[in-house]
Amino acid sequence: MNERPAPGSEPTSAANGEDEAREVGVGPWVGPWPEGDHYDPELLAQGDRRNVLDRYRYWRREAIVADLDNVRHPFHIAVENWSHDFNIGSVVRTANAFNCAGVHIVGRRRWNKRGAMVTDRYQHVHHHPDTSALLEWAHERGIPLVGVDNLPGAVPLESHPLPRSVVLVFGQEGPGLSEEARRDCEAVLSIAQFGSTRSINAGAAAAIAMHAWVRAHVFDQPVDGPTLRTEHTEYPTLS
Ligand SMILES: C[S@@+](CC[C@H](N)C(=O)[O-])C[C@H]1O[C@@H](n2cnc3c(N)ncnc32)[C@H](O)[C@@H]1O
């Protein structure tokens, strides 16, 4: 059965919001419709302009989620959301790209969805009213929490082994990880910086940390360097 986009189905409208000047996706299916419950008759009839991989073209959303569920990676991402942090959308999008088990929003239920580019529809997004609810959720399942923040005493992410099953916890712009989250994390990991800024944005930090997990557990590139604990995380200079 041909799963390729139908011929002659050049983009005709800007529909996924990613770049309003550029049209994406495929038009209506040309020829006899393919068989299978995963196909969405409406998409086959009208075209599929969503921001999904070609292999998921014309699939129902539920079918895509079920397919991703079969191969989700066992790491979770938690973000403390006390101030409508605009980075959360970007975190959700990256979490979808790396097929993480779940994203946990702690604090305010509402978050800025724009940066997620609709990827939240394919992701399991949980809400916890406060940090203790997140901690309880993780404890019940025996999943350790690892904070990601460049706080005094943090350990370099670059040399600290990441557990396979883990909740990586990120703080918000400004204050960073809450005191309560820090206390319950088995480690807090910092990402090496070399410029003048105090921090990178939470979306960028989350992407780096997720990719570190992928390198360790998908590409079998674990790190086992020294886990130095320093006042201000310091790194050797490359010369
Ligand atoms: C803008 S930072 C805020 C706080 C930061 N501790 C400070 O001193 O300004 C927001 C979040 O991004 C993540 N983050 C930013 N830079 C990071 C870094 N170099 N290492 C680890 N996490 C970082 C952390 O999760 C942090 O809570």
The ligand as an SDF file (V2000), in Angstrom:
LIG
                    3D

 27 29  0  0  0  0  0  0  0  0999 V2000
   17.0340   31.4190   32.7350 C   0  0  0  0  0  0  0  0  0  0  0  0
   17.3300   30.0690   33.7820 S   0  0  0  0  0  0  0  0  0  0  0  0
   17.1650   30.8290   35.3780 C   0  0  0  0  0  0  0  0  0  0  0  0
   18.0190   30.7090   36.5210 C   0  0  0  0  0  0  0  0  0  0  0  0
   19.4780   30.6350   36.5880 C   0  0  0  0  0  0  0  0  0  0  0  0
   19.8420   29.7150   37.6720 N   0  0  0  0  0  0  0  0  0  0  0  0
   20.1790   31.9990   36.8550 C   0  0  0  0  0  0  0  0  0  0  0  0
   21.1450   32.0050   37.6250 O   0  0  0  0  0  0  0  0  0  0  0  0
   19.8270   33.0200   36.2690 O   0  0  0  0  0  0  0  0  0  0  0  0
   15.8490   29.1260   33.5910 C   0  0  0  0  0  0  0  0  0  0  0  0
   16.0530   27.6460   33.6120 C   0  0  0  0  0  0  0  0  0  0  0  0
   16.8110   27.2610   32.4710 O   0  0  0  0  0  0  0  0  0  0  0  0
   17.6480   26.1620   32.7820 C   0  0  0  0  0  0  0  0  0  0  0  0
   19.0440   26.5840   32.5650 N   0  0  0  0  0  0  0  0  0  0  0  0
   19.4580   27.7470   32.0420 C   0  0  0  0  0  0  0  0  0  0  0  0
   20.7970   27.7870   31.9150 N   0  0  0  0  0  0  0  0  0  0  0  0
   21.2460   26.5930   32.3730 C   0  0  0  0  0  0  0  0  0  0  0  0
   22.5520   26.0080   32.4880 C   0  0  0  0  0  0  0  0  0  0  0  0
   23.6590   26.6340   32.0970 N   0  0  0  0  0  0  0  0  0  0  0  0
   22.6340   24.7840   33.0250 N   0  0  0  0  0  0  0  0  0  0  0  0
   21.5360   24.1150   33.4050 C   0  0  0  0  0  0  0  0  0  0  0  0
   20.2850   24.6030   33.2960 N   0  0  0  0  0  0  0  0  0  0  0  0
   20.1330   25.8270   32.7940 C   0  0  0  0  0  0  0  0  0  0  0  0
   17.3540   25.7920   34.2280 C   0  0  0  0  0  0  0  0  0  0  0  0
   16.3850   24.7740   34.2880 O   0  0  0  0  0  0  0  0  0  0  0  0
   16.8060   27.1140   34.7970 C   0  0  0  0  0  0  0  0  0  0  0  0
   16.0040   26.8730   35.9270 O   0  0  0  0  0  0  0  0  0  0  0  0
  1  2  1  0
  2  3  1  0
  2 10  1  0
  3  4  1  0
  4  5  1  0
  5  6  1  0
  5  7  1  0
  7  8  2  0
  7  9  1  0
 10 11  1  0
 11 12  1  0
 11 26  1  0
 12 13  1  0
 13 14  1  0
 13 24  1  0
 14 15  1  0
 14 23  1  0
 15 16  2  0
 16 17  1  0
 17 18  1  0
 17 23  2  0
 18 19  1  0
 18 20  2  0
 20 21  1  0
 21 22  2  0
 22 23  1  0
 24 25  1  0
 24 26  1  0
 26 27  1  0
M  CHG  2   2   1   9  -1
M  END
$$$$
